[in-house]
Amino acid sequence: MYRSTKLFSGYSCTFRQWRAVHSHCRFLHGYALSFRVTFAGELDERNWVCDFGCFSNNGVKERLSYLFDHTTIIAHDDPELSLFHELEQKGLIQLRVVNAVGAECFAQLVCDELNRLLNNDKDHAGRVKAIEVECMENEKNSAIFSLE
């Protein structure tokens, strides 16, 4: 099995850890998130694990931008969710509601989304998968989700 990596970067978003009542992380705060993804699979006819150029065509870049570019990401069980919906209706935020927030959960979300999209891509389906995603909040903090 071969592996290759790709860095997706520059996704400015804001979120909060509403359950972190002991920490300033309970407040809205933002990062320019980056995702380092490790792909694994057999080589194609060009000797590539993954055609990085395909991400503009198969929905990967579009999906990551939708989720993380200038968005406010809120957990589905945030007690203030209705307030965030109101802010969205007023055109003040681009709201994305997810199961859970945080670098660990974003890493898993990206891994799941990439594999869903790769499975629908004729050049990668059944041959390539994202096996690890590192979500970097900044140069000091990151979290990794791995299928292995």
C-alpha positions as CSV (number, residue, x, y, z in Angstrom):
1,M,0.0,0.0,0.0
2,Y,1.2,3.5,-0.9
3,R,0.5,6.7,0.9
4,S,0.5,10.4,-0.1
5,T,-0.4,13.6,1.8
6,K,-2.2,16.8,0.9
7,L,-2.6,20.0,2.8
8,F,-5.9,21.8,2.6
9,S,-5.5,25.2,4.2
10,G,-6.9,28.7,4.8
11,Y,-10.4,27.9,6.1
12,S,-11.4,30.7,8.4
13,C,-14.2,29.7,10.7
14,T,-15.5,30.3,14.2
15,F,-17.0,27.9,16.7
16,R,-17.4,27.3,20.4
17,Q,-17.1,24.4,22.8
18,W,-20.3,25.1,24.7
19,R,-19.6,22.2,27.1
20,A,-16.2,23.8,28.2
21,V,-17.8,25.8,31.0
22,H,-14.4,25.9,32.8
23,S,-12.6,27.5,29.8
24,H,-12.6,30.4,27.5
25,C,-13.2,27.9,24.7
26,R,-16.9,28.2,25.6
27,F,-16.9,31.6,23.8
28,L,-17.0,32.0,20.1
29,H,-13.5,32.0,18.7
30,G,-12.0,31.6,15.3
31,Y,-9.1,29.9,13.5
32,A,-7.7,29.6,10.0
33,L,-8.0,25.8,10.0
34,S,-5.8,23.5,7.9
35,F,-6.2,19.8,7.2
36,R,-3.3,17.5,6.4
37,V,-4.8,14.4,4.9
38,T,-3.0,11.1,4.3
39,F,-4.3,9.0,1.5
40,A,-3.6,5.3,1.1
41,G,-4.1,3.0,-1.8
42,E,-2.6,1.3,-4.9
43,L,-1.0,3.3,-7.6
44,D,-2.9,4.3,-10.7
45,E,-1.6,4.1,-14.2
46,R,0.3,7.4,-13.6
47,N,1.9,5.9,-10.4
48,W,-0.1,8.2,-8.1
49,V,-2.1,7.2,-5.1
50,C,-4.4,10.1,-5.4
51,D,-4.8,12.7,-8.2
52,F,-4.7,15.9,-6.2
53,G,-5.9,17.8,-9.3
54,C,-9.2,16.1,-9.0
55,F,-10.3,17.9,-5.9
56,S,-11.5,20.9,-7.9
57,N,-13.8,18.6,-10.0
58,N,-15.0,15.9,-7.6
59,G,-16.5,18.3,-4.9
60,V,-13.7,18.0,-2.3
61,K,-12.6,21.7,-2.4
62,E,-16.2,22.8,-2.7
63,R,-17.3,20.7,0.3
64,L,-14.4,21.9,2.5
65,S,-15.1,25.5,1.6
66,Y,-18.8,25.0,2.3
67,L,-18.1,23.6,5.8
68,F,-15.2,25.8,6.9
69,D,-14.7,29.0,4.8
70,H,-16.0,32.0,6.7
71,T,-18.6,29.9,8.6
72,T,-19.8,29.6,12.1
73,I,-19.9,26.0,13.2
74,I,-22.2,25.0,16.0
75,A,-22.9,21.6,17.5
76,H,-26.4,20.3,17.0
77,D,-26.9,20.1,20.8
78,D,-25.7,23.6,21.6
79,P,-28.3,25.2,23.9
80,E,-28.0,28.4,22.0
81,L,-28.6,26.9,18.6
82,S,-31.8,28.9,18.0
83,L,-29.8,32.1,18.5
84,F,-27.4,31.0,15.8
85,H,-30.2,30.2,13.5
86,E,-31.6,33.7,14.1
87,L,-28.2,35.2,13.2
88,E,-28.1,33.2,10.0
89,Q,-31.6,34.3,9.1
90,K,-30.5,37.9,9.6
91,G,-27.6,37.3,7.2
92,L,-24.9,37.8,9.9
93,I,-23.4,34.3,9.7
94,Q,-23.1,31.3,7.5
95,L,-24.2,28.6,9.9
96,R,-23.1,25.0,9.8
97,V,-24.6,22.6,12.3
98,V,-22.5,19.5,13.0
99,N,-22.6,16.6,15.4
100,A,-19.8,18.0,17.5
101,V,-17.2,20.8,17.3
102,G,-13.5,20.8,17.9
103,A,-10.3,19.9,16.1
104,E,-10.7,16.2,16.8
105,C,-14.3,16.2,15.5
106,F,-13.4,18.3,12.5
107,A,-10.6,15.9,11.6
108,Q,-13.1,13.0,11.6
109,L,-15.7,15.0,9.7
110,V,-13.2,15.8,7.0
111,C,-12.0,12.2,6.8
112,D,-15.6,11.0,6.4
113,E,-16.5,13.6,3.8
114,L,-13.4,12.9,1.8
115,N,-14.0,9.2,1.7
116,R,-17.6,9.7,0.7
117,L,-16.5,11.9,-2.2
118,L,-13.7,9.6,-3.2
119,N,-16.0,6.7,-3.3
120,N,-18.2,8.6,-5.8
121,D,-15.1,9.4,-8.0
122,K,-14.6,6.9,-10.8
123,D,-10.8,7.2,-10.7
124,H,-10.5,6.7,-6.9
125,A,-13.5,4.5,-5.8
126,G,-12.4,1.3,-4.2
127,R,-8.7,2.1,-4.7
128,V,-8.0,5.1,-2.5
129,K,-9.2,6.3,0.9
130,A,-8.3,9.0,3.4
131,I,-6.8,7.1,6.3
132,E,-5.7,10.0,8.5
133,V,-6.6,13.7,8.9
134,E,-4.8,16.2,11.0
135,C,-6.8,19.3,11.8
136,M,-4.5,22.2,12.7
137,E,-6.0,25.2,14.5
138,N,-2.6,27.0,14.4
139,E,1.1,26.2,14.5
140,K,0.7,25.1,18.1
141,N,-2.5,23.0,18.2
142,S,-3.7,20.1,16.2
143,A,-5.7,16.9,16.5
144,I,-5.6,13.7,14.4
145,F,-8.3,11.3,13.4
146,S,-7.0,8.0,12.0
147,L,-8.8,5.0,10.6
148,E,-5.9,2.8,11.6
